[in-house]
Amino acid sequence: MKVAVVKERRAHERRVAASPDTVKRMVGMGLEVVAECGAGDGACFSDSAFAAAGAKITADAAMALGDADIVLKVQRPLIDGEAGISELKYLKPGSVLIGLLQPSQNLADVAAYARAGIAAFAMELLPRITRAQAMDVLSSQANLAGYKAALDAAAEFGRAFPMMMTAAGTIKAARVLVMGAGVAGLQAIATARRLGAIVSATDVRAAAKEQVESLGATFITIDEATAHTAETAEGYAREMGEDYQRRQRERITEALKRTDIVICTALIPGHKAPVLLTDAMVAELAPGSVIVDLAVEASGNVEGSRPDEIVTTPHGVKIIGHVNMPSRIAVDASQLYARNLLAFLTLLVDENKSLKIDSSDEIIKATLLTEDGVIVNPALVPPTMADAATPSS
């Protein structure tokens, strides 16, 4: 079977869906790997490195995708001439597309995958089960996003992070508040601590308190009783009611008066990001303070944040709205993402090196969007339609 890897063409994307290491391992699995010329340039993977690992290098996307059985992507493919090219039209019926396809935000694209007759898999829909941990792209990418958020905050902050005792006097340690203690938040906490900051954090989930404190940070509790019901079965935070949000704003507003840097990481899958910091709350920060909004692409956790901009408020507070934070650390992000996809491929390639889509597997069922010309994912169609659309085994 032929596996294709192409250059990512969407804005702000430097990652690639394979690395020389995973190419070598795919070739070892008996797969033929074809990479578009320049596919790994953004992640510092040269064509020669891919070729040395066993990939065939093609001149353009059309040649790489033309007769591919499996297509590995980071972002969803371009359709109907976006950015001057339609990648989807090159995929043959019956082929498999794997990537971060954002299906709930791009239902028209999902319908296009069905019309094209391909089997499309959205990696962000992986169930949070032990067997899927090696494939968990959201965790691998969020981990690096949290790390980079702390570094970006330090770069924009006009002071040092650690306490320093010098002959000229003592420099106070920076105080960092992390809002949202998921994978990204926990890594932001750990990184800020390593840089020498005094760190506190908050999260709606009760389980986050122990994790935050294990990293040496202080946990800010809003409502301990409510926190025990604030986590979904998948481990994500629930959207909280207006009363909780009001009390959270009051508690955080007090904390902001003693804070230099805020890193906001709160995301709710399939929904707009909750607003954690209003304009009035931001105004409580001292001039020169910095906020990083990791949710800026999902409407943002911070009023006034703007995608791909660093906004300075009238009060002198910087709000960083970098988009696609993992792509800002593209080498490691690509390495981890490629390993996630390699682990996923083991579910699709049988011992005879043939394609096998087992819809009874809970990982396959959760991530499969389209097959045999129809939308089959239960999260995208009503249950009765999903049952009728699921191909019989």
C-alpha positions in Angstrom: 0.0 0.0 0.0 1.1 3.5 -0.8 1.1 6.2 2.0 1.3 9.8 0.9 2.7 12.8 2.9 2.2 16.3 1.5 3.2 19.8 2.3 0.8 21.6 4.6 -0.6 24.6 2.8 -3.0 26.2 5.3 -1.9 29.5 7.0 0.4 29.3 10.1 1.1 25.6 9.6 4.7 24.5 9.7 4.2 20.9 10.9 4.2 17.8 8.8 2.4 14.5 9.3 5.5 12.2 9.1 9.1 12.3 10.2 12.1 10.5 8.8 11.8 8.2 11.8 8.2 7.3 11.2 8.8 6.9 7.4 11.5 4.4 8.2 9.1 2.5 10.4 6.3 2.6 7.9 8.7 1.2 5.3 9.5 -1.5 7.8 5.8 -2.3 8.0 5.8 -3.1 4.3 4.3 0.2 3.2 5.4 2.4 0.3 5.9 6.0 1.4 5.7 8.9 -1.0 6.5 12.5 0.2 5.9 15.7 -1.7 9.0 17.7 -2.3 9.4 20.2 0.5 6.8 18.5 2.7 9.0 18.7 5.8 10.7 22.0 5.2 8.7 23.8 7.9 9.8 21.2 10.5 13.4 21.1 9.3 13.0 17.6 7.8 14.8 17.7 4.4 13.8 15.8 1.3 17.1 13.9 1.6 16.3 12.8 5.1 12.9 11.5 4.0 14.6 9.8 1.0 17.3 8.2 3.2 14.5 6.8 5.4 13.0 5.1 2.4 10.5 7.6 1.0 10.1 8.4 -2.6 10.1 12.2 -3.3 7.6 13.5 -5.8 7.5 16.9 -7.5 4.1 18.0 -6.3 1.0 17.1 -4.3 -0.9 15.7 -7.3 1.8 13.1 -7.9 2.0 12.2 -4.2 -1.7 11.9 -3.7 -2.7 10.5 -7.1 -2.8 6.8 -6.3 -2.3 6.8 -2.6 -4.1 4.3 -0.4 -3.5 6.3 2.8 -3.0 10.1 3.1 -1.5 11.5 6.2 -2.2 15.2 7.0 -2.0 17.7 9.8 -4.6 20.1 8.7 -7.7 19.2 6.7 -7.1 19.1 2.9 -7.8 22.1 0.7 -11.1 21.9 -1.2 -12.4 23.6 -4.3 -9.3 25.6 -5.1 -8.6 27.0 -1.7 -5.1 28.6 -1.8 -5.0 27.8 -5.5 -5.2 24.0 -5.2 -7.8 21.4 -4.4 -6.0 18.6 -2.6 -9.2 16.5 -2.1 -9.7 16.1 -5.9 -6.5 14.1 -6.1 -7.6 11.4 -3.6 -9.0 8.3 -5.2 -12.3 6.7 -4.0 -11.7 4.1 -1.3 -8.5 5.8 0.0 -8.0 6.8 3.6 -7.5 10.3 4.9 -6.1 10.8 8.4 -5.6 14.2 10.1 -6.9 16.9 12.4 -10.0 17.5 10.3 -12.1 19.6 12.8 -15.3 17.9 11.6 -17.9 19.7 13.9 -16.6 23.1 12.7 -16.4 22.0 9.0 -19.4 20.0 8.2 -19.3 21.0 4.5 -15.9 19.4 4.3 -17.1 16.2 5.8 -19.9 16.1 3.2 -17.2 16.6 0.5 -15.2 13.6 1.9 -18.3 11.5 1.6 -18.9 12.6 -2.0 -15.3 11.8 -2.8 -15.8 8.3 -1.6 -13.0 8.3 0.9 -12.7 7.0 4.5 -11.8 10.1 6.6 -10.5 9.8 10.1 -10.5 12.8 12.5 -7.7 12.3 15.1 -9.1 14.8 17.5 -12.1 12.5 18.1 -10.0 9.8 19.7 -11.6 8.3 22.8 -9.7 8.9 26.0 -8.9 5.3 26.8 -5.7 3.6 27.7 -5.3 1.8 24.4 -5.4 5.2 22.5 -2.8 7.0 24.6 0.0 6.5 22.0 -2.4 8.0 19.3 -3.5 11.0 21.4 -2.7 13.9 19.1 -4.5 16.5 21.3 -2.4 15.7 24.3 0.9 15.6 22.4 0.2 18.9 20.8 -1.3 20.6 23.8 1.7 19.7 25.9 4.0 21.6 23.5 1.5 24.5 23.3 1.6 25.0 27.0 5.4 24.9 27.0 5.6 27.5 24.2 2.9 29.7 25.9 5.1 30.1 29.0 8.2 30.9 26.8 6.2 33.5 24.7 5.0 35.1 27.9 8.5 35.3 29.2 9.7 36.8 25.9 7.1 39.6 26.1 7.4 40.3 29.8 9.6 43.2 30.6 11.0 41.6 33.7 12.8 38.4 34.8 10.9 35.4 35.9 13.0 34.2 38.9 13.8 36.0 42.1 17.4 37.4 41.8 19.5 38.7 44.7 22.2 41.0 43.4 24.5 43.6 44.8 22.2 46.3 43.4 19.2 44.8 45.1 16.7 42.0 44.9 14.4 41.3 41.9 11.1 39.8 42.9 9.9 36.6 41.2 7.2 37.0 38.6 3.7 35.7 39.6 2.0 33.6 37.0 -1.6 32.5 36.9 -2.6 29.5 34.7 -6.3 29.2 34.0 -7.2 25.7 32.9 -5.1 22.8 34.2 -5.5 20.3 31.3 -2.5 19.1 29.4 -1.5 22.5 28.1 -2.1 24.2 31.5 0.0 21.7 33.4 2.9 22.0 31.1 2.6 25.8 31.3 2.7 25.5 35.1 5.8 23.2 34.9 7.6 25.5 32.5 6.9 28.7 34.4 8.1 27.0 37.6 11.3 25.9 35.9 11.8 29.5 34.8 11.6 30.5 38.5 8.1 32.1 38.7 5.6 31.8 41.6 2.7 30.0 40.0 -0.9 29.5 40.8 -3.7 27.9 38.8 -7.4 27.3 38.6 -9.7 24.7 36.9 -13.3 23.8 37.2 -12.4 20.1 37.8 -11.7 18.8 41.3 -9.1 16.3 40.0 -6.9 19.2 38.8 -6.1 20.4 42.3 -3.9 17.5 43.1 -2.1 17.7 39.7 -1.5 21.4 40.1 -0.1 21.1 43.6 2.1 18.2 42.6 3.9 20.6 40.3 4.6 23.0 43.1 1.8 25.5 42.2 -1.0 26.9 44.4 -4.5 25.9 43.4 -7.2 28.5 43.5 -10.5 26.9 44.4 -13.8 28.5 43.2 -16.4 25.9 44.4 -15.2 22.6 45.7 -18.7 21.0 45.7 -19.4 22.0 42.1 -15.9 20.9 41.0 -16.8 17.2 41.5 -19.4 17.3 38.8 -17.4 19.6 36.4 -15.7 16.8 34.4 -17.1 14.9 31.4 -16.7 11.1 31.0 -13.9 11.8 28.5 -12.0 13.9 31.1 -12.7 17.3 29.7 -14.1 20.3 31.6 -17.8 20.9 31.3 -19.2 24.3 30.4 -20.2 25.9 33.7 -23.3 27.9 34.6 -23.6 31.6 34.9 -23.6 31.6 38.7 -20.3 29.6 38.8 -18.8 31.9 36.2 -19.8 35.0 38.2 -18.1 33.6 41.3 -15.1 32.6 39.3 -14.7 36.1 37.9 -14.9 37.6 41.4 -12.3 35.2 42.8 -9.9 35.6 39.9 -10.3 39.4 39.8 -8.8 39.5 43.4 -6.0 37.2 42.3 -5.2 39.4 39.2 -4.2 42.3 41.5 -1.2 40.2 42.6 -0.5 38.6 39.1 2.1 39.5 36.4 1.3 36.9 33.8 -1.9 35.0 32.9 -1.9 31.9 30.6 -5.4 30.9 29.5 -5.9 27.4 28.2 -9.6 26.6 28.6 -11.2 24.8 25.7 -14.4 22.8 25.5 -14.5 20.4 22.5 -17.2 21.3 20.0 -18.0 24.7 21.7 -16.7 28.2 21.7 -14.1 28.8 24.3 -15.5 30.3 27.6 -14.6 33.9 28.4 -12.4 33.8 31.5 -11.1 37.3 31.5 -13.4 40.3 30.7 -12.1 43.8 29.8 -12.7 44.9 33.4 -10.7 42.0 34.8 -7.8 42.6 32.4 -7.8 46.2 33.7 -6.9 44.9 37.2 -3.5 43.8 35.9 -0.6 46.2 36.3 0.9 47.9 33.2 3.5 45.6 31.6 1.6 42.4 32.5 1.2 39.8 29.9 -1.7 37.4 29.0 -1.4 34.4 26.6 -4.7 33.3 25.1 -4.3 29.7 23.9 -8.0 29.6 23.0 -7.8 32.6 20.6 -8.8 30.4 17.6 -12.0 29.2 19.4 -13.2 32.8 20.1 -10.8 33.2 22.9 -10.7 33.1 26.7 -9.9 36.8 26.9 -12.0 39.7 25.8 -9.9 41.8 23.4 -7.6 39.0 22.2 -7.2 38.8 18.4 -5.9 35.9 16.4 -2.3 36.2 15.3 -1.8 39.5 17.0 -0.3 40.9 20.2 -2.7 43.5 21.5 -1.7 46.2 24.0 -4.6 47.4 26.0 -5.1 51.1 27.1 -3.9 50.0 30.5 -0.6 48.7 29.1 -1.3 45.0 29.3 -0.2 42.8 26.4 -2.5 40.0 25.2 -0.8 37.4 23.0 -3.0 35.7 20.5 -0.6 33.5 18.5 -2.5 31.0 16.5 -1.6 27.3 16.1 0.8 27.3 19.0 2.2 23.8 18.4 3.3 24.9 14.9 5.5 27.5 16.6 7.6 24.6 17.8 7.2 22.6 14.6 10.1 20.1 14.9 9.1 18.5 18.1 5.4 18.9 17.3 5.8 17.1 14.0 7.9 14.3 15.6 5.1 13.6 18.2 2.2 14.0 15.8 3.9 11.6 13.3 4.3 9.0 16.1 0.7 9.4 17.0 -0.3 8.7 13.4 2.0 5.7 13.2 0.4 4.2 16.2 -3.0 4.8 14.6 -1.9 3.1 11.4 -1.4 -0.2 13.2 -5.2 -0.4 13.6 -5.7 0.0 9.8 -3.0 -2.2 8.3 -3.4 -6.0 8.9 -0.7 -8.7 8.9 -1.1 -9.0 5.1 -0.2 -5.3 4.6 -3.8 -4.7 3.5 -6.2 -2.0 4.5 -8.7 -3.0 7.2 -11.3 -0.7 8.7 -12.9 -2.5 11.7 -15.9 -0.4 12.7 -16.4 -2.5 15.8 -13.2 -1.1 17.2 -14.1 1.7 19.5 -11.2 3.8 18.4 -12.1 3.4 14.7 -15.8 4.0 15.4 -15.1 7.2 17.2 -12.7 8.7 14.6 -14.2 7.5 11.3 -16.2 10.3 9.7 -17.1 8.9 6.2 -17.1 5.6 4.5 -18.6 4.2 1.3 -19.9 7.6 0.3 -21.8 8.4 3.5 -21.2 10.2 6.8 -21.0 7.5 9.5 -19.8 9.2 12.6 -22.5 9.2 15.3 -21.3 12.6 16.6 -22.2 14.2 13.2 -25.5 12.6 12.3 -28.6 11.6 14.4 -28.3 8.2 16.0 -30.9 6.5 13.7 -29.2 7.8 10.6 -25.8 6.8 11.9 -27.1 3.2 12.5 -28.5 3.0 9.0 -25.3 4.5 7.4 -22.8 2.2 9.2 -21.7 -0.4 6.7 -22.3 -4.0 7.8 -19.3 -6.1 8.6 
